[in-house]
């Protein structure tokens, strides 16, 4: 018997009155978070959803996320967290691909109408039976989009006997785009996620008085889910929820809530430092641990942050497929800025060539990972699983070097991926959607440097004969058809694109 929900249950049992979540003026103790999660589990059981069923969750960093996430796990079901920026057609794809039986969907705002998009995506999906609205107004029992969770939970008991799941049962399916363009779901087991949470937690000393962690990384993403939410709940810390990153507000929350742990992507650190230097914003003084991942952090930012905050940024590395943490600059050995550190406990890494042969010495080579953190496989995709998994080793598609002390440094992606503001954008997926537009004959999408987002999405387009669409029209159309982080902000029309003899577009010449 092993169920990831033990991290919440254990803390609720041992520190019931400690504050688990802070959201605006709301302060919720561990006992309450656990009891609402129990109600969610009772609701799912009452609707006939249990072990092995998939339940999708479309929700930003608000208290509903942990309530529902742990409720689904307690019921023995598998959580399928969805990116909050998805458009209806993308939501339908994820629900269909995962075989989700229910969707819990946040109502959203006028700017980000998640409830509306979620409902439209749900209505277009065969086989997804239940739609629960997470209302934006606290405790509202009605919603124009469907059944409110508060109405559904009415009368549900606050106790629930957690379903006995096995270590190899899938706890979560995290969608990650592939080079093939269609997102695929990495199946992570209870053992994968629980061990990764425990090892990540034990890398940093716990404050006996109680740590305070700021959750601004999206909880639907593996980094926010494991390294922030799950680690925080396991160590009985207080999790301060922030739905949307804004540097001034983040610094203000850090000061007000006395935040001691912060995990972010490099652009967040850059934005906070810019705010401090430009506007003279006050530097929070309670920070003890700062962690960065998702993209390489510029060494200048690392130096500036340590000089300004008096705390080094510890860089790490991982993927959705590795639960995510795999490699980290850890306190047991010196930090090397510009590297991702060395493998965490229980994880092995090596560099391989295209035929899986080990590359000795510094490399470069593609990172392969083996350990307790490696996914079971891609949901419903045996061929794609076989391409990346062999003898327990997972090949990442990231190219790195390794120094004589065993520290790795990632310097390129074999996958042409664009990282825009911490979100992964896969060019092929954007190209495929662009090419559904009648005015587009061919599209090549690349990342171009951008001051605050790290990279911006740029599309080179060969127009269809006789087509008259303008750049602005194509950008507007893309905005309607793709998630906000994916669509190209820059479009350049070309008569030709550089190609190899076999007709492959030479993207390096376009960057």
VENZIVEN-V911833 format. One record per run of one state. SS is the DSSP state (h for helix, s for strand, l for the rest). FROM is the first residue (numbers start at 1). LEN is the number of residues. If there is no record, write none. Layout:
# VENZIVEN-V911833
((SS/FROM/LEN) (SS/FROM/LEN))
This chain:
# VENZIVEN-V911833
((l/1/5) (h/6/9) (l/15/4) (s/19/5) (l/24/2) (s/26/4) (h/30/17) (l/47/7) (s/54/5) (l/59/5) (h/64/11) (l/75/3) (s/78/5) (l/83/5) (h/88/11) (l/99/1) (s/100/7) (l/107/7) (h/114/10) (l/124/6) (s/130/5) (l/135/12) (s/147/2) (h/149/5) (l/154/16) (s/170/7) (l/177/7) (s/184/6) (h/190/13) (l/203/9) (s/212/4) (l/216/6) (h/222/13) (l/235/3) (s/238/4) (l/242/5) (h/247/11) (l/258/3) (s/261/5) (h/266/14) (l/280/9) (s/289/5) (l/294/5) (h/299/11) (l/310/3) (s/313/7) (h/320/3) (l/323/1) (s/324/5) (l/329/12) (s/341/3) (l/344/3) (s/347/6) (l/353/5) (s/358/1) (l/359/4) (s/363/9) (l/372/5) (s/377/2) (l/379/3) (h/382/7) (s/389/2) (l/391/2) (s/393/10) (l/403/5) (s/408/6) (l/414/4) (s/418/3) (l/421/2) (s/423/3) (l/426/1) (h/427/8) (l/435/5) (s/440/11) (l/451/3) (s/454/10) (l/464/7) (h/471/11) (l/482/8) (s/490/4) (l/494/5) (s/499/1) (l/500/5) (s/505/1) (l/506/1) (h/507/3) (l/510/2))
